[in-house]
Each structure stands twice: as structure tokens, then as C-alpha cells.
Amino acid sequence: MRFVIVSAITAVAVWLVTLLPLDVVVDGGETGTWARLGVYLLIGAVIALANMIVKPIVDVLTLPVKILTLGLFSLVVSWFMLWFAAWLTTLVPWAELSIGGFWPTLGAALLISIITAVLSAVVPGARKR
């Protein structure tokens, strides 16, 4: 149940970021509101799944660089997870997350992380125990 809540929270964060001029575009679901909602939920689920499975491995591998940069390399890891999710969504024919250049999408990754953290603190059942 927690995965569904985190996926929905991430979908809301991605939707909010797509409203800003940060080179993040969601394609698919043009047939109606429910189809568009499904696309955002799928992209939220892909990002949440990547953050649950791949991000801990990447965090361990980049630990020396994070120590040298005093944690600032975590922003690059967040960008990489957004890029990885965008690549994974290219495999789905009816939904795609497209990202632009490095700097705008670095800001988008930072905003998605902040929005997800704030909403996870507010929504019951989204926190880890």
C-alpha cells in the first residue's frame, strides 16, 4: 500500500514540475483526463520503483564522491534517477517522460525530491516506519 501512495505522491510532484519551464515533458494520455492521470501514475510508479531499487545501489557506489563534495553529488544522483526513469518510460509505447538539458532537469530533479519529501511528510501512510 505504501508503494501506491508514494507513486501517487511522485506523480503529483512530476505533474507540478511539468507546469514549470524546466524541460520536463510528459507525453501520452491525450485521449482523456483519466488516460492522462494514468500516464502520470505510471511515471510516478517508475520513478518510485527506481528510487526504491536502483538508488540505494547508486548511493553506495557514489559514496566517496559524495564525501568529497560534501553531499552535493546527491543532486547529480537525483538527476540520474530522473534520467533513468525517462529512459525506462521510452520502453512504454503510450507514456513517455522526456527531459531536456542537464541544468534545467537538475533543478527539476531537486524540485521533485523536495515536493515528494514534503508530501510524504504530510500524507499519512507514506513515511517509512
C-alpha positions in Angstrom: 0.0 0.0 0.0 2.9 2.3 0.8 4.2 1.9 -2.8 0.9 3.1 -4.2 0.9 6.2 -2.0 4.5 7.0 -2.8 3.8 6.5 -6.5 0.8 8.9 -6.3 2.9 11.5 -4.5 5.6 11.2 -7.0 3.1 11.6 -9.8 1.8 14.8 -8.2 5.4 16.1 -8.0 6.1 15.3 -11.6 2.9 17.0 -12.7 3.8 20.1 -10.7 7.3 20.1 -12.3 5.9 19.8 -15.8 4.0 23.0 -15.2 7.3 24.9 -14.8 9.7 25.7 -17.6 12.3 23.0 -16.6 12.4 20.9 -19.8 10.4 18.1 -18.3 7.6 16.9 -20.6 5.1 14.0 -20.2 3.7 12.6 -23.4 0.8 10.3 -23.7 -2.8 10.1 -22.5 -4.2 12.7 -24.8 -7.5 10.7 -25.2 -8.9 12.0 -21.9 -8.4 13.0 -18.3 -8.3 9.5 -16.9 -5.8 8.4 -19.5 -3.6 11.4 -18.6 -3.9 10.6 -15.0 -2.9 7.0 -15.7 0.2 8.2 -17.5 1.3 10.4 -14.6 0.6 7.5 -12.2 2.7 5.2 -14.4 5.6 7.7 -14.5 5.3 8.2 -10.7 5.5 4.4 -10.2 8.5 4.1 -12.4 10.3 6.9 -10.5 9.3 5.4 -7.2 10.4 2.0 -8.2 13.7 3.3 -9.5 14.3 5.2 -6.2 13.5 2.0 -4.2 15.7 -0.4 -6.2 18.4 1.4 -8.1 19.1 4.5 -5.9 20.5 2.6 -2.9 23.0 0.9 -5.2 24.0 4.1 -6.8 24.2 5.8 -3.4 26.7 3.2 -2.2 28.7 3.4 -5.4 29.0 7.2 -5.3 29.7 7.4 -1.6 33.3 8.5 -2.0 32.3 11.3 -4.4 29.5 12.4 -2.1 32.0 12.6 0.8 34.4 14.7 -1.3 31.7 17.1 -2.5 30.1 17.3 1.0 26.9 15.7 -0.3 26.3 18.0 -3.3 26.8 15.0 -5.6 23.4 13.8 -4.3 21.8 16.3 -6.7 23.6 14.6 -9.6 22.3 11.2 -8.3 18.8 12.6 -8.2 19.2 13.9 -11.8 20.5 10.4 -12.8 17.4 8.8 -11.3 15.2 11.2 -13.3 17.1 10.4 -16.5 16.9 6.7 -15.7 13.1 6.9 -15.3 12.8 8.9 -18.5 14.8 6.2 -20.3 12.6 3.4 -18.8 9.4 5.2 -20.0 10.7 5.1 -23.6 10.1 1.4 -23.4 6.3 2.0 -22.9 4.6 2.9 -26.1 1.8 5.0 -24.7 3.6 7.1 -22.0 6.9 8.9 -22.0 8.8 11.2 -19.8 11.1 13.5 -21.8 13.8 15.6 -20.2 15.9 18.3 -21.7 19.3 19.7 -20.8 21.3 18.9 -17.7 20.9 22.1 -15.7 17.1 22.6 -16.1 16.5 19.0 -15.3 18.8 19.1 -12.3 16.5 21.8 -10.9 13.5 19.6 -11.8 15.0 16.6 -10.0 15.7 18.8 -7.0 12.1 20.1 -7.0 10.7 16.6 -7.4 12.7 15.5 -4.4 11.5 18.4 -2.3 7.9 18.1 -3.3 8.0 14.3 -2.7 9.6 14.8 0.7 7.1 17.5 1.8 4.0 15.5 0.6 5.4 12.3 2.1 5.6 14.0 5.5 2.0 15.3 5.2 0.2 12.3 3.7 -0.5 9.5 6.2 1.0 6.1 5.3 3.7 7.5 3.0 6.5 7.5 5.6 8.9 4.7 6.2 8.5 3.1 9.6 
